[in-house]
Amino acid sequence: VDALKSGKGDEGKGTRVPPEVILDLPAHLSDAYVPDEAVKLELYRRLARAEAPSEIQAVREELRDRFGPLPDDAQRLLLVSELRALGARVGLEMVLVKDDEARLTFARDASPRLAGLTAALDVVQFEAEVRRAAPLSLRLRRLGGEPIGSGLVRALTAVLADAHP
């Protein structure tokens, strides 16, 4: 019973609660883009349940096929979903993105591979600064290259690929 209350039941082995993801701009499906409320709710449900980038990519492709090019708000919604899915797998508790900076806060029991993360961040031209050791909190600054959101997705994907060759 205690294991279930704490979220550590058998069905949850190896999975974590997705991190809270906060962006400085709106992330949603607008009525102008997806006018049907039932369809919109189903898309939100699928994104909320997504645990792998491939599931989010399937929603992205469906949106493009059915409704045309994604507006910025919809792209940010997919970014939030990607950061939640990847963040859960690397042990993130919170991701805060504002302008060209981000803060990643890891869960207390997470043990991220900092060497792999640092290498991945270098590739996407991000500078990392440790803000707190326990729980680990990193402040990232974009130095160039791709936008902070897509760079984070790419770096977290690389860390996961490195951890599970």
C-alpha positions in Angstrom: 0.0 0.0 0.0 2.8 2.4 0.9 4.5 1.7 -2.4 1.4 2.5 -4.3 0.8 5.7 -2.4 4.3 6.9 -3.1 4.0 6.0 -6.8 6.4 3.1 -6.6 4.1 0.2 -7.5 5.3 -2.6 -9.8 3.7 -1.1 -12.9 5.8 2.1 -12.4 9.2 0.5 -12.2 11.7 2.5 -14.1 9.3 5.4 -14.9 9.1 8.7 -13.2 6.5 11.4 -12.9 7.0 13.8 -15.8 8.6 17.1 -14.9 6.7 20.4 -14.6 7.5 22.3 -17.8 7.1 26.1 -17.7 7.6 28.3 -20.8 7.5 32.1 -21.0 5.1 32.0 -24.0 1.6 30.3 -24.5 1.6 26.6 -25.5 -1.8 25.4 -26.7 -4.0 24.4 -29.6 -6.0 27.5 -30.6 -9.7 27.4 -31.6 -8.6 28.9 -34.9 -6.2 26.0 -35.6 -8.3 23.1 -34.2 -11.9 24.3 -34.0 -13.5 21.0 -32.9 -13.4 20.8 -29.1 -13.7 17.0 -29.0 -10.8 16.6 -31.4 -8.7 19.1 -29.4 -9.4 17.3 -26.1 -8.3 13.9 -27.7 -5.1 15.5 -29.0 -4.4 17.0 -25.5 -5.0 13.5 -24.0 -2.6 11.9 -26.4 0.1 14.4 -25.7 -0.4 14.1 -21.9 0.0 10.3 -22.1 3.0 10.4 -24.5 6.0 8.8 -23.1 8.2 8.7 -26.2 9.2 11.2 -28.8 7.7 9.0 -31.5 4.2 9.4 -30.0 4.6 13.2 -30.0 5.9 13.1 -33.6 2.8 11.1 -34.6 0.6 13.9 -33.1 2.8 16.5 -34.9 2.3 14.8 -38.2 -1.4 14.3 -37.7 -1.8 18.0 -36.9 0.0 19.0 -40.0 -2.0 16.6 -42.2 -5.4 17.6 -40.7 -4.9 21.3 -40.0 -1.9 22.6 -41.9 1.3 24.2 -40.7 1.7 24.4 -36.9 1.3 27.9 -35.4 3.9 28.9 -32.8 1.5 28.1 -29.9 1.0 24.6 -31.1 4.7 24.1 -31.7 5.4 25.1 -28.1 2.7 22.7 -26.9 4.6 19.9 -28.7 7.9 21.1 -27.2 6.3 20.9 -23.7 5.3 17.4 -24.4 8.7 16.4 -25.6 10.4 18.0 -22.6 8.0 16.2 -20.3 8.6 12.8 -21.9 12.4 13.1 -22.1 12.6 14.8 -18.8 10.9 12.0 -17.0 13.4 9.5 -18.5 16.4 11.5 -17.3 15.0 12.3 -13.8 14.0 15.9 -14.2 11.6 17.4 -11.8 11.2 20.8 -13.4 12.1 22.6 -16.7 11.8 26.4 -16.9 12.4 28.0 -20.3 12.6 31.8 -20.6 14.0 33.6 -23.6 17.5 32.1 -24.3 17.8 30.5 -20.9 16.6 27.4 -19.2 16.7 25.9 -15.7 16.7 22.1 -15.3 16.0 20.8 -11.8 16.6 17.1 -11.2 14.7 15.0 -8.7 16.6 14.3 -5.5 17.0 10.6 -6.3 18.1 11.2 -9.9 21.7 10.5 -10.9 22.2 12.2 -14.2 25.4 11.5 -16.2 26.9 14.9 -16.2 29.6 14.1 -18.6 27.1 13.0 -21.2 24.8 16.0 -20.5 27.7 18.4 -20.7 28.9 17.0 -24.1 25.3 17.1 -25.4 24.9 20.7 -24.3 28.2 21.7 -26.0 26.9 20.3 -29.3 23.9 22.5 -29.2 26.0 25.5 -28.0 24.6 25.9 -24.5 26.6 27.0 -21.5 25.7 25.1 -18.3 26.2 26.4 -14.7 25.5 24.3 -11.6 23.1 26.4 -9.5 22.5 23.9 -6.7 24.1 20.5 -5.9 21.2 18.7 -4.1 18.9 18.4 -5.8 21.0 19.2 -8.9 19.9 22.3 -10.7 21.5 23.6 -13.9 21.1 27.0 -15.5 21.6 26.9 -19.2 22.3 29.8 -21.6 22.0 29.6 -25.3 25.3 30.8 -26.9 24.2 30.3 -30.5 23.0 27.5 -32.7 19.4 26.3 -32.5 16.7 27.7 -30.3 16.7 26.8 -26.6 13.7 24.5 -26.7 14.7 22.3 -29.6 18.3 22.3 -28.4 17.1 21.0 -25.0 15.2 18.2 -26.8 18.2 17.3 -28.8 20.6 17.3 -25.8 18.2 15.2 -23.7 17.7 12.8 -26.6 21.5 12.5 -26.9 21.9 11.8 -23.2 19.3 9.0 -23.3 21.0 7.5 -26.4 24.3 7.6 -24.6 22.9 6.0 -21.5 21.2 3.2 -23.5 23.4 2.3 -26.5 
